[in-house]
Amino acid sequence: ESGIRLDLKTRQTFVDDKEIKLPLKDFNLLLLLMQNKGAVLSRDVILSKVWGWDFDGDDRTVDTHIKRIRKVLGDKARLIVTTSGVGYSFKKEE
């Protein structure tokens, strides 16, 4: 168990049973990564799934949101893995 729990009904995020506040985009991004545990998702895939196919912006937007999510996750931030030049993944449990 990662210690991170997302409540899909209430859109609440819990780290070790303590609620943390995440904006909706960040929640959806974390949810996408957790639903695809172990799979490396490219920035383009993340943008299309979280922002929508018509997003007209920079793919670095994803990096900014990942950084914000990691900050609030504290020591659980290590579960979000960066694959250089490809994208991001959520670590499978050891």
C-alpha positions in Angstrom: 0.0 0.0 0.0 1.4 3.4 -1.0 -0.2 5.3 1.8 -2.0 7.6 -0.7 -5.7 7.3 -1.0 -8.0 9.1 -3.4 -11.7 9.3 -2.7 -13.3 9.5 -6.1 -16.8 10.6 -4.8 -15.6 13.5 -2.7 -12.4 14.2 -4.7 -10.4 14.1 -1.4 -6.8 13.1 -1.2 -5.3 11.4 1.9 -1.7 10.7 2.7 -1.4 8.3 5.6 -5.0 9.0 6.5 -4.4 12.8 6.7 -6.3 14.9 4.2 -4.2 17.0 1.9 -5.7 19.7 -0.4 -5.2 19.2 -4.1 -6.6 21.3 -6.9 -8.9 19.3 -9.3 -6.3 19.1 -12.1 -3.6 17.9 -9.6 -6.1 15.3 -8.2 -6.9 14.1 -11.7 -3.2 13.9 -12.7 -2.4 11.9 -9.5 -5.4 9.7 -10.2 -4.3 9.0 -13.8 -0.8 8.0 -12.6 -2.1 5.8 -9.8 -4.5 4.1 -12.2 -1.6 3.3 -14.5 0.9 2.2 -11.8 4.2 1.2 -13.2 3.4 2.5 -16.7 5.4 5.5 -17.9 2.9 8.1 -19.3 4.2 10.7 -21.7 3.5 14.4 -21.2 1.3 14.3 -24.3 -0.8 11.4 -22.9 -1.1 13.2 -19.5 -2.2 16.4 -21.2 -4.8 14.7 -23.4 -6.3 12.7 -20.5 -6.2 15.4 -17.8 -6.5 18.7 -19.8 -8.3 17.4 -22.8 -7.3 17.0 -26.5 -7.8 20.7 -27.2 -5.3 21.9 -24.6 -3.3 24.7 -26.2 -0.3 25.2 -24.1 3.1 24.0 -23.1 3.8 20.4 -22.2 5.9 21.8 -19.3 2.6 22.5 -17.6 2.7 18.8 -16.6 6.1 19.3 -14.9 4.7 22.3 -12.9 1.7 20.3 -11.7 3.9 17.2 -10.8 6.2 19.5 -8.8 3.2 20.8 -6.9 1.8 17.4 -6.2 5.2 16.1 -5.0 5.4 19.1 -2.6 2.2 18.2 -0.8 2.9 14.5 -0.8 5.9 14.9 1.4 7.9 11.7 1.7 5.5 10.0 -0.6 6.7 12.2 -3.5 9.2 9.5 -4.3 6.3 7.4 -5.6 6.1 9.7 -8.6 9.0 8.7 -10.9 10.4 10.8 -13.7 11.6 9.0 -16.7 13.9 11.5 -18.4 12.8 12.5 -21.9 9.6 10.3 -21.7 7.3 11.3 -18.8 6.1 10.2 -15.4 4.9 7.0 -13.6 3.6 6.0 -10.3 5.9 3.5 -8.6 4.5 0.0 -8.2 4.8 -1.2 -4.6 8.0 -2.9 -3.7 
